[in-house]
Amino acid sequence: MTEFRFDPPLQLAGAPTATVASLDEAAEFVRAYQGARRPVLQDGVLHQLEGADSGDQRRDAANAFRAWAESEGLLIEP
C-alpha cells in the first residue's frame, strides 16, 4: 500500500519550523508537540494517524492532522 503524502508538504510553525510530508512525520510531530491547547484532541489525532490502514483512513487522518495543526495555530500557509 502506498504511504499517504501531503502535496505540497505542510509547513508548521515552531523553533525551528517543521516540514511534514507523510503520516509518519505527522505522527512524530504530534508525539513531540508540547503545550497543546486541546491535548485530548491531540491524543485523538495521534491515535487516528497511528491506526490508519486503508486509503480512506489515511486521508481522514491527514485531514484530522491538518485541522489540528490549524487549530493550534501551527499551519503556515504557502
Secondary structure, 3 states (H helix, E strand, C coil): CCCCEEEEEEEECCCCCEEEEEHHHHHHHHHHCCCCCCHHHHHHHHHHHHHCCCHHHHHHHHHHHHHHHHHCCCEECC
